[in-house]
Amino acid sequence: MATTVRDPRTETAPASLQLPGLLLGVGLGGFLDGILLHQLLRWHHMLSSTNHDRIGVRYYDPHTVSGLQMNTLWDGIFHTVCWLAVLGGLAVLYARVTTGRRQVWASRVLWGWILAGWGLFNLVEGLLDHQILGIHHVHGGPYQVWWDLAFLALGALLLAGGGLLRRGARPFDPAAPRAGRDGRDA
């Protein structure tokens, strides 16, 4: 019976980027959601849906001063969680990658995990906040369900795209020497 010898770097190096990549993707995806949908477009805030009765959460009308104050507070808490995810991702990445840090940022493995983290954010936030809890929706109005479904579809596409990006990447080890432009190891 023949045994296959595997290079342990092909299994450990990409996984070492998994947690920091996911944390960065979740945090950056959350920031994009909060900045674009909450602040710039003003489509929703954290507690701006009118159907809170089913879960016992009070509705805060963002068109009143007190409602806007409460929604702004919860948007700030949301952004704090996003900031902590990005900070945590950077800290784990820094701790796990001790050499070749410049190579890491060019790695398809890391960017694949970041895309997957953003997709994971969209799927969890879309299912939990939009569908299960109903505390807000992407964009209210007659097409609300389509906006929510598009948000979930984007999350699934980002998750799949991150997987494809990682799959197409060569095994990554930041400590391994790189080939230079002339073909010799750098």
C-alpha positions in Angstrom: 0.0 0.0 0.0 1.4 3.4 -1.0 1.4 6.3 1.3 1.1 9.9 0.3 3.6 12.3 1.9 2.1 15.7 2.4 4.0 18.9 2.9 2.7 20.1 6.4 3.1 23.7 5.2 0.3 23.3 2.7 -2.1 22.4 5.5 -1.0 24.8 8.3 -0.1 28.0 6.5 -3.5 28.7 4.9 -5.3 27.8 8.2 -3.1 30.3 10.0 -4.7 33.0 8.0 -8.2 31.7 8.5 -9.2 33.3 11.8 -7.6 36.7 11.2 -9.0 36.8 7.6 -12.5 35.9 8.9 -12.3 38.5 11.7 -11.1 41.2 9.2 -13.8 40.3 6.8 -16.6 40.4 9.4 -15.4 43.7 10.7 -14.8 45.4 7.4 -18.1 44.0 6.0 -19.9 45.4 9.1 -18.2 48.8 8.6 -19.2 48.9 5.0 -22.8 48.0 6.0 -22.9 50.6 8.7 -21.3 53.4 6.8 -23.1 52.9 3.5 -26.6 51.7 4.6 -26.9 53.4 8.1 -25.1 56.7 7.5 -24.7 57.6 3.9 -27.9 56.2 2.4 -29.8 56.3 5.7 -31.9 53.2 4.7 -32.0 51.8 8.2 -30.5 51.9 11.6 -30.1 49.1 14.1 -33.6 49.3 15.6 -35.5 51.0 12.8 -37.9 48.2 11.9 -41.6 48.6 12.9 -42.2 44.8 13.5 -40.4 44.4 16.8 -43.6 43.3 18.7 -43.0 39.7 17.8 -39.7 39.6 19.7 -40.4 42.1 22.4 -38.0 44.8 21.2 -39.2 48.3 21.4 -39.4 50.2 18.0 -37.5 53.4 17.9 -38.8 55.7 15.1 -35.7 57.2 13.5 -37.8 60.2 12.4 -38.1 61.4 16.0 -35.3 63.0 18.0 -35.5 60.4 20.8 -35.8 57.5 18.3 -32.8 58.8 16.3 -30.8 59.1 19.5 -31.5 55.5 20.4 -30.8 54.2 16.9 -27.6 56.2 16.8 -26.5 54.7 20.1 -27.1 51.2 18.8 -25.4 52.0 15.5 -22.4 53.1 17.6 -22.5 49.8 19.5 -22.6 48.0 16.2 -19.6 50.0 14.9 -17.7 49.2 18.1 -18.2 45.5 17.5 -16.9 45.9 13.9 -13.9 47.9 15.2 -13.1 45.2 17.7 -13.4 42.5 15.0 -10.9 44.4 12.8 -8.6 45.1 15.7 -8.8 41.4 16.8 -8.1 40.3 13.2 -5.1 42.5 12.9 -3.7 41.3 16.3 -4.1 37.6 15.4 -2.6 38.2 12.0 0.4 40.0 13.5 0.9 37.3 16.1 0.7 34.4 13.6 2.7 35.9 10.8 6.2 36.8 12.1 8.1 37.1 8.8 7.1 38.1 5.3 4.3 40.4 6.4 4.3 42.2 3.1 3.7 38.9 1.3 0.7 38.2 3.5 -1.2 41.3 2.3 -0.7 40.1 -1.3 -1.8 36.6 -0.5 -4.9 35.3 -2.2 -5.4 33.1 0.8 -5.8 36.1 3.2 -8.0 37.9 0.8 -10.1 34.8 0.2 -10.7 34.5 4.0 -11.5 38.3 4.2 -14.1 37.9 1.4 -15.5 34.8 3.2 -15.7 36.8 6.5 -17.6 39.6 4.7 -20.0 37.0 3.2 -20.4 35.4 6.7 -21.2 38.8 8.1 -23.9 39.3 5.5 -25.4 35.9 6.0 -25.5 36.0 9.7 -26.7 39.6 9.9 -29.2 39.1 7.1 -30.7 36.0 8.7 -30.6 37.1 12.3 -31.4 40.9 12.1 -33.5 41.0 9.0 -35.4 37.7 9.0 -35.4 36.1 12.5 -35.4 39.2 14.8 -36.7 41.7 12.2 -35.0 44.6 14.0 -34.3 46.3 10.7 -34.3 45.5 7.0 -31.9 46.6 4.3 -34.3 49.1 2.7 -38.0 49.4 3.8 -40.9 49.8 1.4 -42.7 47.7 -1.1 -39.5 45.9 -2.2 -38.2 45.2 1.3 -38.1 41.4 0.9 -36.1 41.7 -2.4 -33.5 44.0 -0.8 -33.2 41.5 2.1 -32.8 38.6 -0.3 -30.2 40.5 -2.4 -28.2 41.1 0.8 -28.3 37.4 1.6 -27.4 36.6 -2.0 -24.4 39.0 -1.9 -23.3 37.2 1.3 -23.5 33.8 -0.3 -21.6 35.1 -3.4 -18.8 36.7 -1.2 -18.5 33.5 0.8 -18.3 31.4 -2.4 -15.9 33.9 -4.0 -13.6 33.8 -1.0 -13.5 30.0 -1.2 -12.7 30.1 -4.9 -10.0 32.7 -4.4 -8.4 30.6 -1.7 -8.8 27.4 -3.7 -6.9 28.9 -6.7 -4.1 30.1 -4.5 -0.8 28.3 -4.1 -0.1 27.0 -0.6 1.1 30.1 1.4 3.9 30.2 3.8 5.2 33.7 4.6 8.5 32.2 5.9 9.2 30.4 2.6 11.6 32.2 0.2 10.0 33.8 -2.8 11.3 33.5 -6.4 12.7 36.8 -7.7 12.0 38.3 -11.0 15.0 36.5 -12.5 13.7 33.1 -11.3 16.1 32.8 -8.4 14.8 32.7 -4.8 14.4 36.1 -3.3 
